[in-house]
């Protein structure tokens, strides 16, 4: 039995939970990436793994019907959200209906895993998580809960949503699928090594990690017995965030992602609303983060109608949202230095590999208007003028990533 090509595999885990003989396991390669492998001694060639693979089975996508600029009406909720808090509103609606909510959390070792909660543990879904997440038994658990009649909401990456759909093979009426606009995911081991580097350097134990702070991108680590973080590095100075934003560290499949397009595999798509105001003026004085909410299916329409009274929302042109978010158009472009990074990682580990490559990458071409502004120190007003004059017409508005910008 053959699984999908490694270069296409997203390591979603659907094949492992579908195998009745437990013949599929994950193995980490020399570059830190985890991929499924088949134990031929256990395999009985039933083919269930291939039938559950979203890479090998095409799914129909939907062009978004509506686009909204959204933020939570709860001011306290917004303060603890990295985007406009749309996902928080969604989770609370399902919780109110005695349903079960799935999303990404940090476990006690600061590894990112997908969990389901039916209580206030949904607060653990907050904060960005720029790393690959482990699914565990999530698909199997959701299947049982749906059959038992629970309403379930799953918020994850487009490939995870597609994997769940392929695994279930049934469009359950009580399942709400929400995908996050995503640029790519590094393997967990890169983040582990980065955390351990700072723990050793500072002689401190990290219990909490953050990637964003006041709408800025910072890598920060904090111990549970302290108020202030013992590490707080701006994205332009932190090797993990730099390599992440420069598309050095993603899984191979991320650079050829078939879900990085305007046809969505979920009921609702969320992310940061980059490009807000490009098509029509946005006349609200609100200065916080704004979520983009794309409604893709009739089920999505019905669910969003249920939460409209819990948030501010304004309908926006669908093409404004699509044009403003590069990953609704095409996959991330592989950084030309990626092979060099991987070869160095194999011999020296993440920190030395990232330090060596990032300096070279910094001198490369501008990736976005934001990248241009940050590296040249040209302010936003001048950048807007240059854009209006067509001087930056080939650059997308932002190369900032929206991975698990859940709440």
Buried (B, 14 or more C-beta within 10 A) or exposed (E): BEBBEBEBBBBBBBBBBBBEEEBBEEEEEEBBBBBBBBEEEEBEEBEBBBBBBBBBBEBEBBEBEBBBBBBBEBEEBBEBBBBBBBBBBBBBBBBEEEBBBBBBBBEEEBBBBBBBBBEEEBBBBBBBBBBBBBBBEBBBBBBEBBEEEBBBBBBBBBBBBBBBBBBBEEEBEBBBBBBBBBBBBBBBBBBBBBBBBBBEEEEBEBBBBBBBBEEEBBBBBBBEEEEEBBBBBBBEEBBBBBBBBBBBBBBBBBBEBBBBBBBBBBBBBBBBBBBBBBBEEBEEEEEBBBBBBBBBBEBBBEBBEBBEEBBBBBEBEBBBBBBBBBBBEEBBEBBEBBEBBBBBBEEEBBBBBBBBBBEEBEEEEBBBBBBBBBEEEBEEEEBEEBBEEEEBEEBBBBBBBBBBBBB
